[in-house]
Structures are given as structure tokens and as C-alpha cells.
Amino acid sequence: MANCSEVMTREPACCEPGDSISRVAGIMKREDVGSVPVVESHEDKKLIGIVTDRDLVVKVLAEGADMERSTVRDAMTPDPASCRENDPIEKAVKLMSERQVRRMPIVDDQGRLSGIIAQADVATRVSQDATTGELVEAISEPGTTRQ
């Protein structure tokens, strides 16, 4: 079976914790994604969080926060689950299922963001229909909180 580096999309769009909510929303629109990894800085790429479109709605918009003053730090989930480049793809699929997330950040040995695996990557790049079906089913189950 493949490892994460063989399946991931390399150099995904990312943001910093001090970036504005409108900037990260623009990244989501431009890249057509619902989540963006958060790095300490664009220079070091150390993964420190992830922010989703749902986070923007629930943690900023629904709370009535000032959209002009709110930052990614206000909405992000810190210390997200991630996999290393050389981890087997099964580990990423298992974590995605357990956490009910559609995207898994991939880091190098120093914890720097190097890629991301989306549910679609598993579906199109891994030739195991049962694995893909189980992932989609697990992610779609209601009632658990993303960690």
C-alpha cells in the first residue's frame, strides 16, 4: 500500500494565525477547499492548526465577532491530527475516519507542512474501493465532535 507522500497534494495553500478571516476565506474560495492548514509562518511552515469553513461560521460569524478584527487564531483548531510523509496511507485514512475530517495535513520529520490528503485523493489515488467507502461512511456519520 502507498505511503502518504505518494497520495498527498504537495505544497497546499496555508495561512498564518494572524491572518484575517477575510484572507483565509479568500484562500478557501480561490483554492476551492473547506479547510486550510495554519502554519507558524510561511517561512518555517511548522503546522500549528487548521481552520475550516465551519470554524469561520461557528467560532466567528455565529458569535457576532467583528469580521474585520477577527483572525485565523480566533477560529482555528490548534494542534490538528496530522501524518508524516512516510506513514502508510492507512494511518491517514484511519485518523480521517476517527476524527471525521475530509482533509489530513502531512508534515515532514520536523513538523513542517509538506502536503495534504483529501478524501478525494484517497478516492482517486488509492486503488482500494473498500477503503474509500469506509472512509466516506465514517466521515459522514453524525454526532461526533471533530478533534
N, C-alpha and C positions, 0 to 999 in steps of 0.2 A: 504494500500500500504506500501511497505517496506521503511525503512529509509536507509540512506547512509551506515551506519555501517554494515548492513546486505548484501549489494551488493558489497562493495568495496573489493579490494585486499589489504590485510594488509601488512604493512612494505615494501612499494615499494622501489626499488633502488632509490637512490638520490645522489646528488653531492653538492659540496660547490662552492661558486663563484670564489674562487682562483684556482680551479682545472683546469687542462689543457684541451684544446679542444680534444686532443687525448684520454685523460682519459674518458671524457663523451661520446665520440664516441664509445669507448670500452664498456662502460656500455650499450649503445644502442644496440650494436651488441650482447653482451652476454645475455641481457635480452629480445632481440627481440622486442624492443619498439622504437617509434619515438619521444618520449618526456621523459624528466627526470626532476622531481621536484628539485629545488635548495633550500637548507636549509642553514641557517646562519652557523651552524656547525653540525657535526654528533652527537655531544653530546646533544645539545638542540633541534635539529630538527625543529626550527622555519622556516616555509615556507616563503621564500623571493622572489622566482621567479620560472620560468620554462624555460627549453631550449629544443628546438625541432631540429630534423634533418634539417628542413627547415631553422631554425635560423642559424645553423652552415654554411649552404651553402650561404645564403643571406647576413648575417652580418659579416662573416669571410672570407670564401673562395672567394666569388664573389668580395669582396672589396680588395682582394690581401693582406690581413693581414698575418703576419708571423705566421704560424701554430704552431711553437714551442713556441712563446711568448704569443699567444692569450690565454685568459682564458674564463671560463664559463661566467664571469662577462661581457665580451665583446659581448657575443651572446645572453644572457638570456633576457627574458621578465620579468621585475620586477613586483611585486605585482599582481600575476595572480589571476583570479577568483578562488574561492575555496568554498567548502561547509563544514559544520560541520558534525560530525558523526551522530548527531540526526536529521539532516534535512531530510525531505522526499525526496525520490529518484526523485520525480517530479521536485524539485528545481534544482537538478543536471542536469537532462535532459533538463530543460528549459535553464539553463545557457550554457550548451554544444551547444544547438541549436542556441542560440543568438550569442555566440562567435565563432561558427563554429569550435569547438575543439573536438577532439576524446577522450580526457582524462581530468578528473576533479580531482585535488588534494583534499583530505579530511583531515581536521585538527580537533584537539581536541579543548576544550574550551580555551586553552592557545595559540592557533595558531600553535601548533606543528603538523608536518606531521604524520598522522597515517595510511593513506591509499590512494588509488587512484581508481577511477571508470573509466573504459574504455568503449568505445562504445560496445565492445564485451561483457562486464559484463552486460550491460543493456539488450543486446540481449539474453543472456543465463540465466540470473538470475532473470529477471523480466518477469512475465507471462502476458504481455500486448503487443500483436503484433502491435497494432496501435501506441503505444508509441515508440516502436523500429523503426517502419517505418518512423514516423515523424522525429525522431532524425537523422536517416541516411539521409533522404531527406534534412533536414535543414543544416546539416554539409556539405553536398556535393554541396550546392548552390554556384555558383561562384560570385565573385565581392565584397565581403566584407573583411575588414581587421580584423585579429584576435586582440583581446584586452587583 
